[in-house]
Amino acid sequence: MSSGQHRGAISSVALLLIAWLCAIFVPLSAARADEPAVPAEVLVVLASGSDEEGAQGVDASLSDIRALKHPPFNEYKTLKLLSRQKVQLPRDQSVEITLPNGRTLVLRLVKKLPDGRAKVQVSISRPNRKEYLPLLEVIASTGEPFFVAGQRYDGGTLVLGIRAGDGLKLTAR
């Protein structure tokens, strides 16, 4: 075999190896990129410890959330729903939601679990300042929200309830 034929044989083997690797890894990366987004819902609640004039106790639209009936949330005299936002969380892409106090809630789907739950990263930032909540990673149940609370707002405390996962039914309310 001449050196030209030998180089040609090596080039053919190299091309076959590259084609084989592409056939294996390209569909895997495409499947990950094509992975459907996971539905999520963000509840922004204003919790207050005092019976302010016009306050009506617990907002009726929050009555089905069990965690709000237990400590520490049942210590608040009023729970008022400020907003309920439905979003889709695409894999490895951040979704930003502006909060009433000017901060930004950032959600990112890390992983969809086989049982339909979602591993989600959460952070809260302030414009031109250090982050309030740098990074929190949670495995979210599809039924009940997990909560992030503690930011002062309008005489009370902002409570953020976040639900995410395949089993979440995002119906209009």
Sequence and secondary structure as in RCSB ss.txt:
>XXXX:A:sequence
MSSGQHRGAISSVALLLIAWLCAIFVPLSAARADEPAVPAEVLVVLASGSDEEGAQGVDASLSDIRALKHPPFNE
YKTLKLLSRQKVQLPRDQSVEITLPNGRTLVLRLVKKLPDGRAKVQVSISRPNRKEYLPLLEVIASTGEPFFVAG
QRYDGGTLVLGIRAGDGLKLTAR
>XXXX:A:secstr
  HHHHHHHHHHHHHHHHHHHHHHHHHHHHHHHT   EEEEEEEEEEESS  TT  SB GGGTT GGGGSTTGGG
 SEEEEEEEEEEEE BT EEEEE TTS EEEEEEEEE TTSBEEEEEEEE TTS  SEEEEEEEE SSS EEEEE
EEETTEEEEEEEEEBTT      
